[in-house]
């Protein structure tokens, strides 16, 4: 669960809101840097539109600015500005009659009552994330986070308000993993260990694939009520049991078929990650599979850009968090005793990493 909230950059084909057009080869201009200067704008515009119910008001059909103003109570002047920008961002369409409508992308992910809604994330982005990034200069100077959300006190409050809003970030990936593991065809009980479960969405996706899945969700004591509420919302609470505690201290039990670390290692840092992988190895049965979702960088830490920026997010929000390469994590898995370390293509910022306990 730790840092899953930052999976908003969920595609390896991520098209950054930071324009990357470079000046002509023989002519250096400030154009690209000036474009970077406005890179803060898209998430704030989307958040303002979501909080003023712009996307919700267009769900029933195309409307003019004045009609959206009447439906939402927001000013026509303000709406005209942000809705124009949303057209430029290809999140709204505008016809020759001056009516605005949703795009397939905004209809799927920015209407608040849709299962895949991300609208709440953008509102929380302003209050929870941007405010910490504004302290980045001081964070770089001191090496200390603006707020350590990987700790139970501050972290519990933060994640309790966030995890449901970022369910779409992991749902499709979890479904892909469940299909790869052929859960629907397995006749025996499948025991799944979901570490730092948060919303429980990885385990939820597994239970939806097979009635034989049983999930043990591990998270801080303060997070478990949120996990229970969301599993009840999806109608699968009877397929879950729960373990409260810190990942290093909690007793996981043993003989699991699958262990899931969905966007966990980057907020734990190298030392705790290596300890956690060894502990997870012991919790699996022979032939059991560990699945890791991460923001992978290449071995030289020169790309991809989203994963490099995510490392800064870890600097701002955790004490020792970072992003890692596939080969780094592969070496930790092999150190823990795992074999057959491999990648699985899936929706997400990077491929999943799988390994098997001999």
DARA-V488736 format. One record per residue. RES is the residue in one small letter. SS is DSSP state (2 for helix, 1 for strand, 0 for the rest). OMEGA is omega in radians with two decimals (* if undefined). NEAR is the number of other ideal C-beta (glycine too) atoms within 12 Angstrom. Layout:
# DARA-V488736
res: [RES/RES]
ss: [SS/SS]
omega: [OMEGA/OMEGA]
near: [NEAR/NEAR]
This chain:
# DARA-V488736
res: [x/x/x/x/x/x/x/x/x/x/x/x/x/x/x/x/x/x/x/x/x/x/x/x/x/x/x/x/x/x/x/x/x/x/x/x/x/x/x/x/x/x/x/x/x/x/x/x/x/x/x/x/x/x/x/x/x/x/x/x/x/x/x/x/x/x/x/x/x/x/x/x/x/x/x/x/x/x/x/x/x/x/x/x/x/x/x/x/x/x/x/x/x/x/x/x/x/x/x/x/x/x/x/x/x/x/x/x/x/x/x/x/x/x/x/x/x/x/x/x/x/x/x/x/x/x/x/x/x/x/x/x/x/x/x/x/x/x/x/x/x/x/x/x/x/x/x/x/x/x/x/x/x/x/x/x/x/x/x/x/x/x/x/x/x/x/x/x/x/x/x/x/x/x/x/x/x/x/x/x/x/x/x/x/x/x/x/x/x/x/x/x/x/x/x/x/x/x/x/x/x/x/x/x/x/x/x/x/x/x/x/x/x/x/x/x/x/x/x/x/x/x/x/x/x/x/x/x/x/x/x/x/x/x/x/x/x/x/x/x/x/x/x/x/x/x/x/x/x/x/x/x/x/x/x/x/x/x/x/x/x/x/x/x/x/x/x/x/x/x/x/x/x/x/x/x/x/x/x/x/x/x/x/x/x/x/x/x/x/x/x/x/x/x/x/x/x/x/x/x/x/x/x/x/x/x/x/x/x/x/x/x/x/x/x/x/x/x/x/x/x/x/x/x/x/x/x/x/x/x/x/x/x/x/x/x/x/x/x/x/x/x/x/x/x/x/x/x/x/x/x/x/x/x/x/x/x/x]
ss: [0/0/0/2/2/2/0/0/0/0/1/0/0/0/0/0/0/0/0/0/0/0/0/0/0/0/0/0/0/0/2/2/2/2/2/2/2/0/0/0/2/2/2/2/2/2/2/2/2/2/2/0/0/2/2/2/2/0/0/0/0/0/1/0/2/2/2/2/2/2/2/2/0/0/0/2/2/2/2/2/2/2/2/2/2/2/2/2/0/0/0/1/1/1/0/0/0/0/0/1/1/1/0/2/2/2/2/2/2/0/0/0/0/0/0/0/0/0/2/2/2/2/2/2/2/2/2/2/2/2/2/2/2/0/0/2/2/2/2/2/2/2/0/0/0/0/0/0/0/0/0/2/2/2/2/2/2/2/2/2/0/0/2/2/2/2/0/2/2/2/2/2/2/2/2/2/2/2/2/2/0/0/2/2/2/0/0/0/0/1/1/1/1/1/1/0/0/0/0/0/2/2/2/2/2/2/2/2/2/0/0/0/1/1/1/1/1/1/1/0/2/2/2/2/2/2/2/2/2/2/2/2/2/0/0/0/2/2/2/1/1/1/1/1/0/0/0/0/0/0/0/0/0/0/0/1/1/1/1/1/1/1/0/0/2/2/2/2/2/2/2/2/2/2/2/2/2/2/2/2/2/2/2/1/1/1/1/1/1/1/1/1/1/0/0/0/1/0/0/0/0/0/0/0/2/2/2/2/2/2/2/2/2/2/2/2/2/0/0/0/0/0/0/0/1/2/2/2/2/2/2/2/2/2/2/2/0/1/1/1/1/1/1/1/0/0/0/1/0/0/0/1/1/1/1/1/1/0]
omega: [-3.07/3.02/3.02/-3.13/-3.09/3.13/3.11/3.08/-2.84/-3.05/3.04/3.05/-3.12/3.04/-3.03/3.00/3.05/-3.12/-3.04/3.13/-3.12/3.11/3.10/-2.98/-3.03/-3.06/-3.14/3.13/3.10/-3.00/-3.08/3.11/3.09/3.07/3.06/-3.09/3.12/-3.08/3.10/-2.93/-3.04/3.14/3.11/3.10/3.12/3.11/3.12/3.11/3.14/-3.11/3.07/3.01/3.13/-3.10/3.11/-3.09/-3.12/-3.12/-3.10/3.11/-3.09/-3.13/2.98/3.07/-3.11/3.13/3.07/3.10/3.13/-3.11/-3.01/-3.06/3.10/-3.09/3.10/-3.14/3.14/-3.14/-3.12/-3.13/-3.05/3.13/3.03/3.11/3.13/3.01/3.11/3.11/3.13/3.05/2.96/3.01/3.12/-3.12/-3.07/3.08/3.13/3.09/-3.11/3.10/-3.13/2.93/3.07/-3.13/-3.12/3.10/-3.12/-2.93/-3.06/2.99/-2.88/-3.08/3.10/-3.13/-3.10/-3.01/3.05/-3.06/-3.12/3.13/-3.07/3.06/3.11/3.11/-3.11/-3.03/-3.00/-3.00/-3.06/-3.10/3.12/3.11/3.10/3.11/-2.98/-3.14/3.12/3.13/3.12/-3.11/-3.04/-3.04/-3.12/-3.09/3.02/3.06/-3.09/-3.09/3.04/3.07/-2.96/-3.06/-3.13/-3.09/-3.13/3.14/-3.11/-3.05/3.13/3.14/-2.98/-2.87/-3.13/-3.11/-3.10/3.06/-3.11/-3.12/-3.08/-2.99/-3.11/3.11/3.13/3.10/3.10/3.12/3.13/3.10/3.13/-3.13/3.09/-3.12/-3.09/-3.09/-3.09/-3.09/-3.12/3.06/-3.14/-3.12/-3.04/3.08/-3.13/-3.02/-3.02/-2.88/-3.14/3.13/-3.07/-2.97/3.09/3.10/3.11/3.12/3.12/-3.12/3.11/-3.14/-3.08/3.08/-3.10/-3.12/3.00/-3.01/2.94/-3.11/-3.14/3.06/3.09/3.14/-3.13/-3.14/-3.04/3.08/3.09/3.10/3.14/-3.11/-3.09/3.07/3.05/3.12/3.12/3.08/-3.11/-3.06/-3.13/-3.14/-3.08/2.77/-2.88/3.05/-3.13/3.01/3.06/-3.06/-3.11/-3.04/-3.03/3.07/-3.09/-2.90/-3.09/3.09/3.03/3.08/-3.09/3.00/-3.08/2.99/-3.06/-3.14/-3.09/-2.95/-3.06/3.11/3.12/-3.06/-3.00/-3.04/-3.13/3.13/-3.13/3.07/-3.12/3.13/3.09/3.13/3.13/3.07/-3.11/-3.09/-3.12/3.00/3.05/-3.06/3.12/-3.05/2.98/3.11/-3.07/3.00/-3.09/2.99/-3.01/2.97/3.06/-3.04/-3.12/-3.09/3.08/3.11/-0.10/-3.07/-3.12/-3.14/3.07/3.08/3.12/3.06/3.07/3.07/3.10/3.06/-3.08/-2.94/-3.11/-3.12/-3.06/-3.08/-3.11/2.94/-3.02/3.10/3.05/-3.09/3.05/-3.11/3.08/-3.14/3.11/3.12/3.13/3.06/-3.14/3.12/-3.13/3.08/3.06/3.11/-3.05/3.10/3.03/3.10/-3.11/3.05/-3.13/-3.14/-3.10/3.02/2.96/3.03/3.11/3.04/-3.04/3.03/-3.12/*]
near: [49/48/46/51/44/44/44/37/33/34/21/23/13/25/18/23/27/23/20/16/14/15/16/10/7/7/10/11/14/11/17/20/17/14/21/20/13/20/22/20/23/27/33/25/34/37/32/29/40/36/28/31/27/44/44/27/34/36/24/17/16/23/32/23/32/20/24/38/24/16/24/27/15/27/18/22/13/22/33/23/21/35/43/22/27/38/26/19/25/18/37/36/26/26/14/7/13/20/21/35/29/33/22/16/23/35/25/20/32/39/29/29/15/22/19/29/28/37/36/34/37/37/29/30/33/23/19/33/35/24/17/30/27/14/20/22/13/16/24/15/11/14/13/19/31/31/24/26/35/40/24/25/16/23/36/29/19/39/40/32/25/37/46/37/38/39/39/35/38/47/37/27/39/45/27/26/40/38/24/25/35/18/33/20/14/21/11/15/19/33/33/48/48/52/48/51/47/50/45/48/46/55/51/40/41/50/32/26/30/30/18/23/35/28/45/37/45/45/43/37/22/25/40/35/23/33/43/29/20/33/36/18/18/27/13/28/23/15/31/36/25/30/29/26/21/28/37/24/17/26/17/35/22/20/22/37/34/47/50/48/48/53/51/44/45/44/46/40/29/24/17/30/39/25/22/37/40/25/31/42/33/25/35/36/24/17/19/32/40/50/48/47/45/45/47/35/29/19/15/10/20/11/19/27/26/30/36/27/28/38/30/28/40/38/35/37/40/38/27/26/36/35/40/38/30/29/19/28/43/27/21/35/38/24/20/31/24/33/22/20/30/22/25/28/17/33/28/40/37/38/28/41/44/34/36/27/31/16]
